[in-house]
């Protein structure tokens, strides 16, 4: 593992020291603000003239980056301003050429940003400070929230959005003493804090408010806490904090008045609690990422999650299938099978044999294969289990959005995602669920996942709530004045056109002597329509259209009410309609924020509105001309994003931060220095090194040339930048500054280079796993266009009990030694042996594996739960009923704190028992069993 910024000059590796990184956060109720400060130092021994540095850092996908400051060694703060992206880059380039100390921050993807710092002086200390706000998500338990600070951008498959230099060489340099990381978080809750935990790191937790606060003694002690930790080296794991407090799930709406324009921003949030009957008939498809980045604990987590999901499916009316993807995609069966005990056992055996040997991450190709194979006579819920480590974000989201939109109303499509592992792409994981009308959850290495899968499955089993609207008491929908724009909703277009009286048609002669058929029309094409934005709507809401409300999954809605004349609404009402026409409604009172001068709600609301615009969710006023002129609509959307980004100081797809210090004399005359011998041959990369066992540790064969970005787009990017200091070197010769893009680290130098040293040997070339035989398959290498027409192959018969059929066999030498065999599965070993050493989470996983498709449990569950069969069968001789009742009691008594994790499993088991005996008899048997077992 490398630490600090790395500069390579003629293959000599020298660190640009990352002195320290400080991350401070404030959690107030259901939102957080994070301040990251990175301190760098350019040693005198490195260069005798200014250099430029570039590196990447991660933020959560939900975050709004709203402040960027460059801090000089004397403490002077150079505050960045927001400009249109190309304008900001031009401003930065010009400042650097003129010798000014400058910096540029750009968005590479919604969860990855890059920063360039130009004209750093020798021996200079530089600090870069950025702030972002983010909303918090629900965690495993009821009334709990999850705070996530990403520390690593994982190695991502495919070509990044801008050209980059691929990292080919791994350095052996390590120096953890030159970097350290500190984290602190102040927590304020509206109700007493019940529990704080950090599954990612060992932290110091102190209850009570910060003593430095002037009125600390008058604050409610139990509503405050402080969390802190520090590390002498770069972090390799994201920071996860979970908090539990009373009424966190309860509906609430906060109103904030902007200190300048007096606009009103509203934040409505809750975790819905309602129970609806399951969708009667539904198809469930599970798409598992088996690419190289999923190796190790990630694929094991995916397999365990699959076991829970498969056993939690509805007993009747259910069809299901399991797809796997990497460089290619295949499925367990040609089409989904009916859910029964045989198909469940086949799927479990298939899951137990899974390993991460499928090469790259062609996620779009895999999802399109699922969309093509899905049933169209019933709704389909697709569950994607992935780390999301791919750059093809825009095309993936467009494919999902298109498929969901085209799905028939009676056979709608929803997509749910479970992000797995540290450094997983929150932009990909959350984005797929957002445009797929589903919900997402994430789990880092070592974190419990069962509660999260339960929430996902509850949402998938519930029918859609339609026609959801949000109403604001006392607020008018739109201004009645004529502002020069005719705004029509899509539904009003035909009606309005029908009211226009058309002039009488003049008959056209089929033969006119005045017409020369050989005459060429010399008229020129009409110019592109001017990009003229309509004024902002008086009510700007995100989601622009509320498409789903799911039980047990947190819902957010943001609104900006423009104009000082708008009153603060007293209450907000959500309305909707069930599939059978039953109305649903909820009214939430509005609480006005007392934080003077705060704009945090406005910031998050603006970020969400930008996200809607980028997703294509916007009102028809943007299509003031021909709404089918997609290029014109794109320009209008871009202009809208720029307007919002500048107004609320937000980095986005089309806006960037730029800071230029013109308070002092230029540090170097760039144009003359540019002619220095060897200019442009200094590059460095700041990233997290991929594990040596990863399928992404790629390199060309010995002796082969390393191609430049202009020659080929890398299939696997260089890895990601780690905000907390992880790095790896890149090498190239004669590369101009314009080619050093993409945010993985770059440097230009304006002095002679140190002496050359031989580079370390390259790693072995990466090998994509060959396509397994005997399953429904599509190969990404055969795709010839952005929307390929895949070719499939499938063996006509499949029998899980046939030992001659190896699902993962191929013509290659791919080994299966690392895969789980049926004999190694928990249900094949002694239940007593398993129970003796498993944690409660692992014990639940083992127990779930013993549940049949109909909800009953195998007799082995009795021993696993620590009960005696002789005692159990003394209460009832029905073995299936006895084992199921023991499992139910075990979950209720021994795993009570994990109720969110086993609730769906418990409900299915209870349904089975009520199908065998009456509900009264079930209650009586449970009491007798509890007494007999001493529980």
N, C-alpha and C positions, 0 to 999 in steps of 0.2 A: 504494500500500500504506500502511495506517495502522499506527501503533505506539503502544502504551500503552493504558490505559483511557480511554474517551471519555465525557464527560458532555455531554448536550444539554439546554439549558434555553431554551425558547422559540426553538429552532433556532439557538442560539449554541453552537458546538462548543468545548469546553475540555477538555484532557486531564487525567485523573487519572494522574499519572506512574507508569509501571512502571519503577522505577529499574534493576533487574536481575533476572535469573533464573539460578539455579545448579542444575545437574543433576549429581549425583554418583552413581556406580554401582559396585557390587562384583559381579564375576562369579566365582563359585566353582563349578568343575566345570560343571554343566549348569543352574544357576539364577542369577538375578541379583536384587539388591535395589537399588532406585532411590530416591533422596531428591531431591525437587524443592522448592526454596525460592524463593518469589516475593516481591520487595521492592517495596512500593508507597508512594507519597507523595501526600498531599492538600495542594496548595499553599495558602498563606494567602489568596492572591488569589482563590481559587475560591469558598469559602463561609466564613461566620463561625459556622457551627453544624455539628454532626455530620451525616454522610451515611451512606448504606448503599450498598455496591457489590456487584455480582454478575457473575460471569464463568464461562466453561466451560473445561475442559482435557481433553485426551485421555490415555488409558492403553491399553496393549495389552489385547485381549480376554482373554488368558490371565492377566492380572495380578490379584493379591489386594491391594487397598488396605487396609492394616492400621494406619496411624497418621496422625493429623492434629493439628497443633499450631498455635495462633495465638500469634505472638511479638510482644509489645508493644515500644514504642520503648526502654524501659529494660531490655530483655532478658528480662523475665518471660515464662515459657512457660505458656500456657493450654492444657492437654492436653485434647483432645476425648474424649468417651466415646461409645459406640455405644448407640443407642436405636432402638426401633421407629420407622419412618419418620415417621408422623404425630405420634407423641409427640415426636420430635426437632424437628420443625417447630414444634410448639406451644411447646416449651421455648425455642426460638430466638425466636419471635415475642414471647413474654412478656418475655424478657430485653431485647429491643430496645425494647419499649414502656416498660419500666422504666428505660431509659437505660443499660443495661449494655453493655460492649464484648463482642460475641458473634460467633460464626461458625457456619455450617451447611454441611456437605458432603453432597450427595445424588447418587445414581446416576441419570443420565438414560437411559443404555443401558449395556451391559456394557463399552463402550469410550469412554464420555463421561460426565464428572462435572461438576457445577456447585457453585460455592462462593459463599456470601453472607457478607459481612462487614458487621456493623451497628455504627453509632455510631463512625465514624472521625472523629477530631477534626481541625480545620483545622491544617495544617502537621505532621500526624502521619505518622510512618513506621511501616508495618505490614508484617510478614513472615508469610507463610503457608507452612507446611512440611508436606508429606505424603510418606508412604513407601508403596511397593508392592513386592511380590515377584512374580517371573514366571519361568516355565520357559522354556527356550530351544529353538528348533526346529532341524532340520537345514538345511544350506545346499546349495549346488551340488555340492560334492565329498563323497567319503566322509570320515568322521572330521572333519566340519566342523559348526559351529553358527552360528546367526544370532541376534544381539541387536538388538532393535528398540525405539527410544524414539520414540513418535509425537509430533510437534511441532504438528500441525495437525488440527483437525476439519474435514473438507471440507464444502462445501455439500451438504446432503442433501435429496433429493426427498421430498415428502409432508409430512404434519403430524407435528410432534414429539410425544413422549409426553405433554407438558404444554403448555398454551397458551403462545404466545410472541408477541412483537411482530415482525412481518416487517420486515426492513431494506429500505427503499425508496430511500434516498438514499446516494450515495457521496461521501465527502468528499475534498478534495484535500490535506488536512493530512498532512504527513509530518515526522517529527522523530526520526530514528534515534539522535541523540546522547543522548536521554533513556533509552534502553534498551540493555542489552547482555545477552548470553547466554554462559555458560561451562559447559563439560562436562568431566568427568573420570571416568575409569573405571579401577579396579584389577582386574586379571585374575589369577586363580590357577587353575592347571591341575594335574591329577594326573600328567600326563606333559609332556615338553618341548613348548613351543609351536613349531609349524612355520611358521605364517603368520598375520598379522593384517592385515585390510584394512578400509577404510571407503569403500564405493562412493558414499556420500551427501555426504561432506564431506572437506576436507583436514585431516588431523589430525597431531599430533605423537605419535609412538610411542616409548616408552622401554622397553627390555627390562630385566628384573630386578625384584626386589621394591621396595616403597616404602622408602627409606632411613630414614624416621621410625619404622618398625616396630622394636621393641626387639631382636628376634632376626633382623633382616634378613640379617646376615652368615652365619647358619647355614642359611638357606633355599636350596633348589635354584634357582640363578639362572635357568636356562632355563625354569622352570615359571611364571614371573611376568612381567607386563608392565603398563605404564601407558599410557593413551591420553588425550589432552586436546586441546581446541581452544576458541576463544572467537570471538565475533562481535559487532561493534558495533551490529548491528541484529537485528530479529526474524527467526527462522528461517522459511523457507518450505518446507523439506523435512524429512521424518522422518530421524532418525539411525539408521543401519544399521552395525553392526559384525559382521564375520565372523571366525571363529577356527578354525584347523585345528591339531589336535594328535593324536598317536597314541592309538588305542583309544577315541576319543570315542564311537564307535558300539557299543562292546562292552557286553554286558549288565552291569548293576550294580544293586544294591539297597542303599539307605541307610536305617538305622534311627535314629530320634531319640526320646529320652525327654523328655517334657515336664517342666520343672523344678517344676511345681506339682502336677498331679494324677497324674503318673507314667504317663500313657498313652503308648502307643508309636505313632509315625507312621512309615510305610514309604513310600519312593519307589522304584519299580521302573521302569527305563527302558532302552531299547536301540533300535537301528536294525536290524530283522530282516534277515538275509541268507539267503535261501533261494530256490530256483528251482523253480517249478511249471510244468507245461504250461499253455499258454494255454487260456482258456475256448473250447471248440470252436466255438460259435456265439454271437455277441453283437451287439447293436446299440449303436452309438456315436452320441450326439447332442451337438452343440456349440451352446451357447446364448451368443451374443455380445451384450454390452451396447453398444448404439450410441446411447445417450442423449447429451445435450449435455455432460455432465461427462466423457465419454470422448474429447473432442476432443483434437487435437494428438498428442503422443507416446503417449498411452494407447491410442488406437485402432490406431496403427501397431504397438505392442507386441503387441496382441491379434491382429493380422493375421499377424505373424511367428510367433507361437506357434501359430496355427491351421495354418500351412503345415507346421510341424514335426509337429504332432499328426496331421494328415491323412496324411502320408507314413509315419507310424510305426504305422499300423493293421495288424492281421493280414491277410495276403493272402487267406485263405480263411475262409468262414463269417461274413463281416462285412457288416453293413448299416450305413449311416450317413446323417446328415442335418445340415444347418446351419440353426439358427434365429437370428433377430436380434430384439432388442426395444428398446423405449424407451417412448413413450406407447402404442404398439401393438406387436404381435408378428407376425412372419411367418416363413416357412421357405422354403428353397431348393426343396424338393419337397413334394408333398402327404404322402407317406410316405417312409420311408427307402429308399434304393436300394442295390442290391448294389455292393460295393466292387470296382471294376475301373478300368482306365485311363481310360475315357471319363468315368465319374462323378467320378474324381479330378480330371480336367482341368476339368470343369464347376464343381466346388466351388472349385478354385483360382482360376478366373476370377471367380467370385462373391466370393471373399475379397478379391481385388485391387481390386474396385470398392467395397468397404465404406468408409463414412465415418460420422462421429458426427453424424447429422442426424435422429435419431428422437425428439427432445424429452425427455420426462421419463423416470423410472426405475420403470416398473411391473413390478418383478421377480417379484412373486408371480403376477401374471396370466400372465406369460411362462412361468414354470415349470409352471403348471397346464395351459397349452396343450401343453407338451411331454409331460407326464404323460398327457394325454388321447390324444395322437397316437402314443405309443410302441407298439412291438410287444409282444404279450403271450405270444409263443411262444418267447421266448428272453430271457436277461438283458439289461438295458439299463444302460449307463454314460453318465451325463449329465455333461458338462463345462461349467461356467459360467465365463465369462471376464468379469469385471466389476470396477468399483471399489467396488461395494456401497453407494454413496452414496444410501441411502433410509432413511426412518425406520420403515418398516413391518416391523420385525424380527420381532416376535412372530407375526404372521400368516404371514409367509414361512416361518418355522421350523415352525409348526404344519402348514402345507400340505405341506412336504417330509416331515415325520415321518409324517403320515397316509398319503401316497402310498407311502412306503417300507414301512410296516407292512402295507398292504393288498396289496402286490405278491405274486403267487404264488411259492412257494418255488423252482420250476423256472424262473421268469422274474423273478428278483429285480431290484431297482432300487438303484443306487448313484449318489451325486451327488458330484462332485469340483469343486473351485473353484480358480481362479487369480485372486488379488486383484492389481489392476494400478494402479500410480500412487501418488504421495504422497497422504496423507490418506485412503486407501481405508479403508472400515469393516472393521476386523478382526472386529468382532462379527458382521457379516453374512457375510463371507467364510468365517470359521472355523466359524460356527454352522451354516451350510447343510451343510458337509461333515460336521460332527459328527453332526447328526441324520440325515444322508443316508447314513450308514455308509460315507463316503468319506474322502478326505484333502484338505487344502488346502495351497496355497503362495501366497506373495506376492512381488511384484517392484515396486520403486520405479522411478521414471523414471531411465533410463540404466543400470539393473542388468541383468545377464545373466539370461535366463529359461529357456534351453534345458535346463539340468540339472533345473530344477524341473518342467518339462513331462514330462521323461523319468521322473521319480519318480511323477508322477501317472499316466502311462500304464502304467507297470509294475504299479502297484496295480490299475488297471482291468482289465488283461489276466489277472491272477492270479485263480484261483477262490477262493471263500470258504473260510475255515477256520471250522468250526462247533463249537458247544458248547465255547467257550473258557472255562476256569476258572483261577483263581489259588489255589494252596494254600499255607498257611503252616505250616511244620514245627513241631509242638509246640503249636499254638494250637487251642483248642476252638472250634467254630463258633458255638454259642449257649449261654447259660446254661440249665440244666435246671430252675431254680427257678420256682415259680409266681408271676409278677409281676402277676397280675390281667388279663393280656391273652392272648387266644388268637390266635396268629400262624399263619396258614395261607398257604402258597404258592399261587399261582394253580392249579398243577397238582394240589394236594391237595384243593381245595374240593369237587369232585363226590364224590370217594372218601369224604371225611369225612361228607358229608351222607347218603351211601348207608348208612352204618353206624347211623344213628339210627332207632330203631323208632318209627314213627308210630302214633298212636292210631287205632282203628277209626273209619271215617267213618259219621256218622249220616245216614240217608236224608233228603232234603229234599223236602217236599210241594210240589207245583206250585200248590196252592190252599189257603191258610191264612186262616181267617176272622179271625184276630187281627192280620192285617197290613193296614194301610190304605195302599193304593197312592198316595194323594194326600198322605200325610204327608211333610213335608220334614225331612231329616236336619239337626238343629240342632247337631250336634257340631262343635266348632271344629277347625281344622287343628292337627295336632301341631306343637309348636315345633321349630325347627331343633336338631339334636343338638348338645350341648355339644362344644367343641373341647378334647378331652382327649388330650394327646400320650402315646404309649407311651414308655417309657424308650429312650434310644438303643441301637441294636444294639451288641453287644460287638465286632462286626466291621463297620466302615463302610468300604466300598470304592467307589472311583471309577476307571474307569467301573463303575456298579453291575452292568451286564451288559456284558462285553467282546464286542463284536459283530464286530470285524475286526482282523486283523493283516496289514499290507501290507508287502511287501519294499521296502527302501530308504526307508521313511517312519518317523520316530521314534515309538515307542510309550511312553506313560506310564501307570502305574497307581499310585494312591495308596490307602493304607489307614490307618485309625486303629483301633488296638486299645485299647478302653476298659478301665479298671481296672488297678490296680497289681499285681493277682495274675497278669496275663497275662505269660508269659515272652517274651523277645525271640526270635523265630524264628531258627533257624540258617541256614535257606535258604527260598527261595520257588520254587515249581514252577508253570510254565504248561503247561496241557494243552489239547489240542484234537483235532479230527478233520477230515480232508479229506473232500471230497465222495464219494470212493470208499470211505470207512471207514478209511483209513490213519491211525493215531494220530500226533500230533506232540507233542513234549514238550521242555521246556528247564528245567533247574534252575539257579538263580542263588544264590550264597552271599550272606549278609547282612553288611554292614559297619556297625558302630555308629559314629555320628558322635561325634567328640571335642570338638565345639564346646560349651563349658559355657554353659548357660542359653539356648541357641538354640531358637527355635520356628518356624524358617522352613519346615520340612517339614510341621509341623502346619498352618501358615497356608495353604500351597498345597493340602494335602489337604482342608482345610475348604472352601476356595473351590471346588474341584472337586466336592465333595459337594453344595454349594449349587447348582452348575450342573446337576448331575444332577437334583436336585429340581425345578428350574425347567424342565428338559426333560421332566419327567414320568417320569423313570427313578428309581423308588424302590421299596422293599420293600413287601409287602402289609400290613405292620403299620400303615401309615398309613391304610389303609382298614378300620379296626376295626369300622365299621358296614357300611352298604351301599356297596360299592365303586363302584356305579353312580351314587351321589349325588355328582356331580362338584363341586358347590358345597362340600359338606362336605370332600371330599378336597383341594380348593384351600385351604380354611381350615387344614387339617392341614399341608399343604405350607408354607403361609405361616408357621405357628407354628414348624415345624421350621427354616425358614430363619432366623427371628428368634432362635431358641435357639442355633443355630450361630454366627450373626453376632455375638451378644452374647458368647458364650463365647470366641471367637477374635478379637474386635475387628475385624470385617470390615464394610465397606460393601457393600450388596447391593441387590437389588430392594426388599426390605422393611426394611432397616436403614440408618441414616444416622449420621454423626458430628456432634456438636454440642459447641461449646466456649463457655462463659460465664465471663467474668471478673467475680466479685463481690468482688474484693479492694479495689476502690476505689469511691468515691462515684459515683452515676449521673451520666452525662454530659449528659443532657437529660431533661426530663419529657415523655415522648413524647405523652401524650394531649392536653396543652394545645398542644404544638407542632404536633400533627397538624392543628390548625385554621388554621395559617398559610395565608395567601393563596397559591394556586398550588401547594399541596402535591401531589406526585405527578406533576408535569409534567417532572421530570428523569429521563431515561433514558439509559443508554449501552449500547453493544454492544461486546463484545470478540470478534472473529472474524477469520477469514481472508477477505479480499475475493476474490470470484470474478473471474476474468479478464474483461475487458470483452467478449471475444469469446464468452464462455460462453453457452450456451442458458439458463443460470440467472440471468443478469443481468436480472431481471424488474422491471417497474414498471407502475403503472396509467397509462392515457392521461393527458396533461396536463389538469389541471382536475378529474380524478376524485377522489373521496374515498378515503382510505386506510381500509379497514375495520379494526375492532378484532378481537381474537381471538374475542370473543363473537359477532361477525357472521359470520365465516367462518374455517375452518381453512386456513392457507396451503397451497397445493399444493407450493410450494417453500419450504423453511425459509430463514431469514435467512442461512444459512451456518453455519459452526461457530466455536467459540471456539478461539483459538490460545493454548496455554499459554505460548508464548514471545513474546507481545506483539502479534501482528497484531490489528488491530481495524478496525471500520467503524461508522459512526454509525447510530443509528435515531432516529426522531422520532415523537412522539405528543403529544397534548395532553390533560390531564385524566385520565390513566390512573392508577387506584389501584394500590397496591402489590400487591394480590392478583392483578392481571392481568399483572404483570411477572414471568413465570415462564419456564421453558424453558432458562435457562442461557446466553443469548447476551449477557448484560450488562444490568443494570438499576441504577438509582440512585434513591433518594429524597433530597430535600434539605429542610432545615428553616430556610431563610432566603430572602430576596428574590432573585429571579433577575437575572442580568445583562441588559443591554439586548439586544433581539432583533436578529438579522441575517438577511437572506434566505438561504434554503437554496440549495444548488447545484441545477442542473437535473437532473431524474431521467433515468435511462437509458431506452433504448427498450424498449417492451414485449417480453417474450420470445415467440417464435413457435415453436410445436411443428411439426416437420416433418410434412407431409401423408403419409398412408399410401401407400407405393409400390404400384403395381399389378402384377398378374401373379404374385403369390405367395400362399401360404397365410397368412392374415392374421386377426388378432383385434384389435379396437380397444378400448382401455381406456375410452374415453369412452362406450361403449355399455353398460358394465357397470352393473347396477342394484343389485347387492348385494355383500356381502363375498365371496361365492362365485358369481361370474357364470356364466351359461351363454353362452359366447362364440359369436359367429357368424363363420364362416370364408368366405373366397372364394378361389378358385384358378383360374388359367388352365389349361385342360386340356392344353396342350402347351408344352414348353419345349425350345429348342435353343440351346445356348451359341454355336453358330457362326452363328446367325441375327442379322445386324447390326441388323435392324429391331426386334428385341426388346430393349429397354433395361430391365434388371431394376430400375433405380431411377427410371424415368420416372414421372411423375404429372401430374395435371391442374394442379398448381401451377407456380410459376416456380422451383422448386427447381433449383439449378445443380449440375452434375456436374463443374465445372471443377477442384474440389479432389480429385476421386477419381482413383485410379490407373487408367489405361487399359491394355489388354493390351499395347500397344506399349511401355509404360514398365516392364513387369515385367522382373526381372533376366534371365529366360531368353530374352527377346526381344532383348537387347543382346549386344554382343561379350563373350564370356567373358573374353578377355584384358583388355578395358577394365575389366570388373568387378573382376577379380583384382588389378589394379594399384593400387587405392586402398582396398580394403576391409580392415577390421580382421578378426582371426581369427573373431570372433563373426559379423560380417556375411558373411564368406566362407563360413562354415558354413551360414548361412541361404540364401545363394545356391546352394550345393552341394545342399542338401536339396531345393530346388525342382526339381532335375534328376533326382530319384529317382522312378521309376515305382511304381505300386501293387504290383508284384511284387518290388520291391527293387532292380531293375536301375537303372543310370544311363545317361543319354543321352550320346552321344559328346562333346557340348560340355563335359562334366565334365572331360575330359582337359586341355583348354586352361585351364579355370578353375583346375585344380590346379597349373598351371605346367608341365605335361608336354608332350611333343611327340607328336602323333598318329603320325608316321612311325616313331618309336622304339617306341611302344606296340604298334602293329599288327605290328611286326616280331617281337614275342613271341607274339602270338595274333591271328589274323585275325577272330575273333568280336568285332565291335565292342562289343556290349552287355557281353560278358564283360570285354573289355579296359577299357572305361570304368569298370565297376564295381570291378574290381581296383585301378585307379588311385585311385578315390575311397576305397576301403578303406585303401590304403597312405597316402594323404594324411592321413586322419584319424589313423591310427596314428603316423605320423612327424611330421607338421607340427602336428597339433592334439592331441598326447598329453595336455597339461594339461587339456584340456576333455573328457576321456573320458566323464564323467557326462552331458555334453550330447549326445554323438553315439552313445552305446552302443546304443540301440534301432535307430537308423538303420543302424549298422554290422552288427548282428545280422541285420537283414532283408536287407542286401546280401550278407552271407556265406551266408545260406540260398539266395539266388538262385544264387550261384556254385556251391554244392554240388549244385544241381539241374541244372547244365549239365555239370560235370565232377566227378570224384571229389574227396574231401577231400584226398587226397594230391596230386592234380594242382593243386588250388587252392594248396596250400603251395608247390609247385615253381614255379608261375607267378608267385607273389608274390615269391619270391626272385629270379627272372630279371628281373622288372620293376624291382625295387628297384635291382639292379645296373645295368641299362640306363639308368635315370633318374638314377642317382647319389644315390639316397635311402638 
